[in-house]
Amino acid sequence: MELYEVLAKRRTYRDYSDREVSDEILKRVIGAAFKAPTNDHLRQLEFIVVRGREHIAQTIAPLGKNMEAFKNLVFEADDTGDKEKMAMFADALPKQQKMLMESGLLIIPFFRQKQSPLLEPAEQSSLNYFASAWCALENMLLAATNEGLGSVFHIPVGDEVSEIKKITGAPEDYEFICLLTIGYPAENAVLPKQKEINIEDRIHENIW
Ligand SMILES: Cc1cc2nc3c(=O)[nH]c(=O)nc-3n(C[C@H](O)[C@H](O)[C@H](O)COP(=O)(O)O)c2cc1C
């Protein structure tokens, strides 16, 4: 695929078939993470790969109790009346657990968090480790798209980080950025409409 075609085809899929993603493809997708820029030149990324719906269900068990609260919070927080955004949430929220289990492949990308704790940054550059991990994640999303796969991730809320770190036995000084699924999309997968952006409106010459 051409790069711009990959960029256009990358979408957030929340409905998957159970067709297995091979180890070779998985390795290529994870390999793409190590081609992303990194703040410390070290690329201290580690990946927990969980296969099989039952194993995934055990790993993401802490999501269960949080989902109701999360749903209310998002709807309360929205005062924009943005229809496209709400259509996305209406599809996405009830699927947060299902979407992570359906393809039978869950990937948890960890990065080493040195210096200040992730949630107590001293300055913007304290977040460089986190930012590097997200650069790596975008590479993975694009690589997955190039392999004909869909992808989606759930951002942990509440106590999901600490609970999932306990369940997976992750070291203290490592954090994870999200719960990522890649897989073959279901035939009837729903894709909310993307916002149409006029690029020229977003470019400010010399001053805003
Ligand atoms: C920082 C960030 C957090 C997100 N959190 C979630 C999430 O927790 N659950 C989810 O289903 N999608 C999540 N998404 C996916 C967005 O909903 C999605 O990218 C957006 O609606 C645009 O759709 P598209 O990816 O198909 O272009 C997140 C995306 C970003 C960049």
Ligand as a Chemical Component Dictionary entry (heavy atoms), coordinates in Angstrom:
data_LIG
# 
_chem_comp.id                   LIG 
_chem_comp.type                 NON-POLYMER 
_chem_comp.pdbx_formal_charge   0 
_chem_comp.three_letter_code    LIG 
# 
loop_
_chem_comp_atom.comp_id 
_chem_comp_atom.atom_id 
_chem_comp_atom.alt_atom_id 
_chem_comp_atom.type_symbol 
_chem_comp_atom.charge 
_chem_comp_atom.model_Cartn_x 
_chem_comp_atom.model_Cartn_y 
_chem_comp_atom.model_Cartn_z 
_chem_comp_atom.pdbx_ordinal 
LIG C1  C1  C 0 -5.848  9.728 22.873 1  
LIG C2  C2  C 0 -6.958  8.859 22.314 2  
LIG C3  C3  C 0 -7.785  8.174 23.201 3  
LIG C4  C4  C 0 -8.786  7.314 22.705 4  
LIG N1  N1  N 0 -9.492  6.547 23.586 5  
LIG C5  C5  C 0 -10.316 5.601 23.101 6  
LIG C6  C6  C 0 -10.916 4.672 24.003 7  
LIG O1  O1  O 0 -10.650 4.648 25.225 8  
LIG N2  N2  N 0 -11.786 3.789 23.468 9  
LIG C7  C7  C 0 -12.084 3.741 22.137 10 
LIG O2  O2  O 0 -12.904 2.903 21.731 11 
LIG N3  N3  N 0 -11.510 4.581 21.259 12 
LIG C8  C8  C 0 -10.622 5.501 21.702 13 
LIG N4  N4  N 0 -9.980  6.351 20.827 14 
LIG C9  C9  C 0 -10.252 6.251 19.379 15 
LIG C10 C10 C 0 -11.049 7.479 18.895 16 
LIG O3  O3  O 0 -12.390 7.395 19.327 17 
LIG C11 C11 C 0 -10.978 7.518 17.348 18 
LIG O4  O4  O 0 -9.639  7.614 16.944 19 
LIG C12 C12 C 0 -11.762 8.723 16.800 20 
LIG O5  O5  O 0 -13.143 8.569 17.068 21 
LIG C13 C13 C 0 -11.556 8.918 15.294 22 
LIG O6  O6  O 0 -11.938 7.775 14.577 23 
LIG P1  P1  P 0 -10.915 7.004 13.608 24 
LIG O7  O7  O 0 -9.759  6.493 14.476 25 
LIG O8  O8  O 0 -11.687 5.878 12.997 26 
LIG O9  O9  O 0 -10.412 7.997 12.605 27 
LIG C14 C14 C 0 -8.995  7.212 21.287 28 
LIG C15 C15 C 0 -8.155  7.922 20.431 29 
LIG C16 C16 C 0 -7.135  8.721 20.920 30 
LIG C17 C17 C 0 -6.198  9.412 19.945 31 
# 
loop_
_chem_comp_bond.comp_id 
_chem_comp_bond.atom_id_1 
_chem_comp_bond.atom_id_2 
_chem_comp_bond.value_order 
_chem_comp_bond.pdbx_ordinal 
LIG C1  C2  SING 1  
LIG C2  C3  SING 2  
LIG C2  C16 DOUB 3  
LIG C3  C4  DOUB 4  
LIG C4  N1  SING 5  
LIG C4  C14 SING 6  
LIG N1  C5  DOUB 7  
LIG C5  C6  SING 8  
LIG C5  C8  SING 9  
LIG C6  O1  DOUB 10 
LIG C6  N2  SING 11 
LIG N2  C7  SING 12 
LIG C7  O2  DOUB 13 
LIG C7  N3  SING 14 
LIG N3  C8  DOUB 15 
LIG C8  N4  SING 16 
LIG N4  C9  SING 17 
LIG N4  C14 SING 18 
LIG C9  C10 SING 19 
LIG C10 O3  SING 20 
LIG C10 C11 SING 21 
LIG C11 O4  SING 22 
LIG C11 C12 SING 23 
LIG C12 O5  SING 24 
LIG C12 C13 SING 25 
LIG C13 O6  SING 26 
LIG O6  P1  SING 27 
LIG P1  O7  DOUB 28 
LIG P1  O8  SING 29 
LIG P1  O9  SING 30 
LIG C14 C15 DOUB 31 
LIG C15 C16 SING 32 
LIG C16 C17 SING 33 
# 
